[in-house]
Amino acid sequence: LLLAFCILLTAAPAGLAAPAADSLFIAFDDVVTNELPADNFVFEGSVNGRVVEYGGQNKAFSADTGFMDNMISFTYPAQPKNSAYVIQFDAGWQVMAAGGEIGVKSGTSSNNVLLNILPDGRLQTSDGKSAGGISVGSLTNIALVLDTGLEFFSVYVNKRCTVDRWPLPAAAKGADTLTVSTTAGSGAQSALVLDNIRVYPGDALRAPGQKPAYNNSSAEFTPVDEGSIPPKVYFNSDLNNQNDLMVGTAP
């Protein structure tokens, strides 16, 4: 009988050598409200996607999920071969959840899905292992521990291990990009919120990082009712190399 168990990994105690610096830390607080970050960030999807005020003296990225598909990408330096590192971020839903995926990739290569997001916000591995869920109305802390030497990954949700040493896709070993995608939901005015995106070496979860100074600047912005945007018409080539006229909500 194979027993799978999780051990909560925490940063080294005081008195030991300080851990290496984060490879990536995006907290949005220094970004002008209603604009997008300039570095290590690519967004495709909702025309309402932007940095928003989220709590007192705090900002986060928000993308409407009701009517449009979204793809949010965060690039980070490729980690040393055969090593372990952590991808950690906060995520939450406003109004209601939507389906999607969390994965990693290298450059323009195909995405390697680590977790599926079910329409109700629950998280699962590609083979159906339950991995917790993303909350509505508050932020959930998600940490992915990737070991490219032993070729497994573990998942922590609010510091609780929910998936222990699951097989890591071979193509994920050289990843340098975190991807979070959502699919158009029920049509409600809902949104995905992301904050505190971090990548750092090792397999120990760290305490919250030092956020950048708060920027009280705000740009003018008028939200768009995406429910009134007609579906786009585009050509899609199938595996038989035949062009079929499709109708969809691709951004």
Salt bridges, closest charged atoms under 4 A:
ASP22 OD2 - ARG198 NE 2.80
ASP22 OD1 - ARG206 NH1 2.87
ASP29 OD1 - LYS211 NZ 3.02
ASP120 OD2 - ARG122 NE 2.76
GLU151 OE2 - LYS173 NZ 3.18
ASP164 OD2 - ARG165 NH2 2.69
ASP195 OD2 - LYS211 NZ 3.80
